[in-house]
Amino acid sequence: MTTLDNRQYQMALEAWITSCRDFSALQSLVPTNYVFKLSSEQIQWIVQRNRNQEFSVEIGVYNNQLIMILCPLDERGQKLFINDFPYSILSPLSQDITLTQTQQYVVVNNAVISTDLRRIDNTSDTSFPVYSKPMMAQDKAVEAIEAWRNEGANWFYYECTEQGGTRIFNKFFVPSSNINPKNDHDEAPTSIVCAFGLKYSDIYQRMMVTLIFISFYGMNEGNGSITTISNTYDWSQPCPPFRIAISDATGI
């Protein structure tokens, strides 16, 4: 597992903040068809150390490559003091991936028999699947990923030229369930692909960048309940604008 010591970690954060002011540097560092990949070792590392309902991933530049750094949080949501920071390098996919969404329906047939054993009612009810946070509908995930691939460079150009790079993300707050979701077999993901996505925020009235987590398991079967099974998770919060503070402005 590749890690950074504290000095390398700080230098990586500072290099990204500097790059956010240079559109040419961003074009080189962030191909919009590249992704981050987390191994089972990295997944277990953050699961074992994180003490909060969320953890954070910070963006840095190391050896002229964009990296995503795993940072566990304590019970209060503060970053834990650690000596080594695991990271993943933004890189191309080696093979096609499948975004899975299985919708399961339950049909309940009711027959009512009277006291003299005659049928007096016959109904059929269908229970439809419902989505619950942080699960993301497959079509929305694909739409966000494609929007980033097609418009990510334009997004960076606008943020650099019009905003001086100050609104470009330097970290994301991620629900812990994105890397340790509850599934029918209590099975941890064997790997995760993290793709950038672009979606519109009604609150901020502009396009926002998110991270979409695509988990892979040894098996993924339903249990017949009324649910939607998916390997795609969203709801990561970019900073800025979320939880902006003086320390966040420098990426530290």
C-alpha positions in Angstrom: 0.0 0.0 0.0 1.5 3.3 -1.1 1.6 6.0 1.7 2.9 9.5 2.3 4.7 10.7 5.4 3.6 14.0 7.0 6.1 16.1 5.0 5.1 14.5 1.7 1.5 14.9 2.7 1.8 18.6 3.3 3.8 19.1 0.1 1.2 17.3 -1.9 -1.7 19.5 -0.6 0.3 22.6 -1.3 1.1 21.5 -4.8 -2.6 21.0 -5.6 -3.5 24.5 -4.3 -0.8 25.9 -6.5 -2.1 23.9 -9.5 -5.6 25.2 -9.0 -4.5 28.6 -10.3 -3.0 27.2 -13.5 -5.4 25.8 -16.1 -2.6 24.2 -18.1 -1.4 22.4 -15.0 -5.0 21.2 -14.3 -5.4 19.9 -17.9 -2.3 17.8 -17.5 -3.0 16.6 -14.0 -6.7 15.7 -14.4 -7.7 13.9 -17.5 -11.5 13.8 -17.3 -11.6 10.1 -18.3 -9.3 8.9 -15.4 -10.4 7.5 -12.0 -9.1 6.7 -8.6 -9.0 3.0 -7.5 -9.0 1.8 -3.9 -7.7 -1.7 -3.1 -9.2 -4.0 -0.4 -6.2 -3.1 1.8 -6.9 0.6 1.5 -10.6 0.0 2.2 -9.9 -2.0 5.3 -7.3 0.6 6.5 -9.8 3.5 6.5 -12.7 1.3 7.9 -10.5 0.2 10.8 -9.3 3.7 11.7 -12.2 6.0 11.0 -14.4 6.8 14.0 -17.0 9.0 12.4 -20.0 8.5 10.1 -17.9 10.3 7.5 -14.2 10.3 6.5 -12.4 12.7 4.2 -10.3 12.3 1.1 -7.9 15.1 0.3 -6.6 16.0 -3.2 -2.9 16.4 -3.7 -0.2 16.3 -6.3 2.8 13.9 -5.8 5.4 13.1 -8.4 3.5 15.2 -10.9 0.4 13.0 -10.5 -3.0 13.8 -9.0 -3.6 11.7 -5.9 -6.5 11.1 -3.5 -5.4 10.8 0.1 -7.4 8.9 2.7 -7.9 10.7 6.0 -9.8 9.1 8.9 -11.8 11.4 11.3 -12.4 11.2 15.0 -15.8 11.2 16.8 -16.0 15.0 16.5 -15.2 15.0 12.8 -11.7 16.2 13.2 -8.8 14.7 11.3 -6.9 12.0 13.2 -3.2 12.4 13.7 -1.5 9.7 11.7 2.1 9.2 10.5 1.3 7.6 7.1 -1.4 8.6 4.6 -2.5 6.0 2.0 -3.2 7.4 -1.4 -4.5 6.5 -4.8 -3.2 7.9 -8.1 -5.6 9.2 -10.8 -5.2 6.8 -13.6 -7.0 5.3 -16.6 -9.3 2.3 -16.2 -7.8 -1.0 -17.3 -11.1 -2.5 -18.2 -14.8 -1.7 -18.6 -16.8 -1.5 -15.4 -20.5 -2.2 -14.8 -22.8 0.0 -12.7 -25.3 -2.4 -11.2 -28.8 -1.6 -10.0 -31.2 -4.4 -9.3 -34.8 -3.4 -8.5 -36.9 -6.0 -6.7 -40.6 -5.9 -6.5 -43.0 -7.8 -4.1 -46.4 -8.7 -5.3 -48.9 -9.5 -2.5 -52.1 -11.3 -3.4 -54.9 -11.1 -0.9 -58.1 -13.2 -0.8 -60.8 -12.6 1.8 -63.1 -15.4 2.7 -66.3 -14.8 4.6 -67.5 -16.6 7.7 -69.5 -18.9 5.5 -66.4 -19.6 3.4 -67.3 -17.6 0.4 -64.8 -15.3 -1.4 -65.8 -11.7 -0.8 -62.6 -9.8 -1.9 -59.6 -10.4 -4.0 -56.8 -7.8 -4.3 -53.3 -7.6 -5.5 -50.7 -5.0 -4.2 -47.3 -4.3 -5.6 -44.6 -2.8 -3.4 -42.2 -0.7 -5.5 -38.5 -0.2 -4.7 -37.4 2.9 -2.9 -34.0 4.5 -2.9 -32.3 5.6 0.3 -29.2 7.7 0.9 -26.4 7.2 0.0 -27.5 5.0 -2.9 -27.5 6.6 -6.3 -29.7 5.7 -9.2 -27.7 4.2 -12.0 -28.8 6.6 -14.7 -28.0 9.6 -12.5 -24.5 8.2 -11.8 -23.8 7.7 -15.5 -25.1 11.1 -16.3 -22.9 12.8 -13.7 -19.8 10.8 -14.9 -20.4 11.6 -18.5 -21.0 15.3 -17.7 -17.6 15.4 -16.0 -15.9 13.6 -18.9 -17.4 16.0 -21.4 -17.4 19.3 -19.5 -14.8 18.8 -16.8 -12.1 20.8 -18.7 -14.6 23.6 -19.3 -15.5 23.6 -15.6 -11.8 23.9 -14.6 -11.3 26.7 -17.2 -14.1 28.8 -15.8 -13.0 28.3 -12.2 -9.4 29.2 -13.1 -10.1 32.2 -15.3 -13.2 33.7 -13.5 -12.6 32.6 -9.9 -8.9 32.3 -9.6 -9.1 28.6 -8.6 -10.4 29.5 -5.2 -13.6 27.5 -5.6 -11.9 24.3 -6.8 -12.3 21.4 -4.5 -9.4 20.4 -2.2 -11.1 17.6 -0.3 -14.3 15.6 -0.1 -16.3 14.5 2.9 -17.6 11.0 2.2 -20.2 8.9 4.2 -18.5 5.8 5.6 -21.2 3.7 4.1 -19.7 4.5 0.7 -16.8 2.1 1.4 -18.5 -0.2 3.9 -22.1 -0.4 2.8 -24.6 -2.8 4.3 -25.3 -5.6 1.9 -27.1 -8.9 2.0 -24.0 -10.9 2.8 -22.2 -8.5 5.2 -19.5 -8.5 2.6 -16.8 -5.8 2.2 -16.0 -4.5 -1.2 -13.0 -6.2 -2.8 -12.2 -2.9 -4.7 -13.7 0.5 -5.3 -13.5 2.8 -8.3 -13.9 6.5 -7.5 -15.0 8.6 -10.5 -15.5 12.4 -10.6 -19.0 13.5 -11.5 -20.5 16.9 -12.3 -24.0 17.8 -11.2 -26.0 21.0 -10.7 -26.6 22.3 -7.2 -29.9 24.1 -6.7 -28.6 25.7 -3.5 -25.4 27.2 -5.0 -26.9 27.7 -8.5 -23.9 26.2 -10.2 -22.3 22.9 -11.3 -20.6 21.1 -8.5 -18.1 18.3 -8.6 -18.7 15.1 -6.6 -17.0 11.7 -6.2 -19.0 8.6 -7.2 -18.0 5.4 -5.6 -18.5 2.2 -7.5 -17.9 -0.9 -5.4 -17.1 -4.4 -6.5 -17.9 -7.6 -4.6 -17.4 -11.3 -5.0 -21.1 -11.7 -5.3 -24.1 -9.5 -5.3 -27.5 -11.1 -5.0 -30.8 -10.0 -3.6 -32.8 -11.6 -0.8 -36.3 -11.0 -2.2 -37.1 -8.0 0.0 -38.4 -4.6 -1.2 -35.1 -2.9 -1.9 -32.9 -1.5 -4.6 -29.4 -3.1 -4.7 -26.7 -1.0 -6.2 -22.9 -0.9 -6.3 -22.9 2.9 -7.0 -22.7 5.5 -4.2 -22.7 9.2 -4.2 -23.2 12.0 -1.7 -19.6 13.1 -1.2 -19.4 16.8 -0.3 -16.7 18.8 -2.0 -14.8 21.4 0.1 -15.1 24.2 -0.8 -17.9 25.1 -0.6 -19.0 22.7 2.1 -17.6 23.2 5.6 -15.2 25.9 4.4 -12.9 27.2 7.1 -9.6 29.0 7.4 -7.7 25.8 7.5 -9.6 24.4 4.4 -8.6 27.4 2.3 -4.9 26.2 2.4 -5.8 22.6 2.2 -4.3 21.9 5.6 
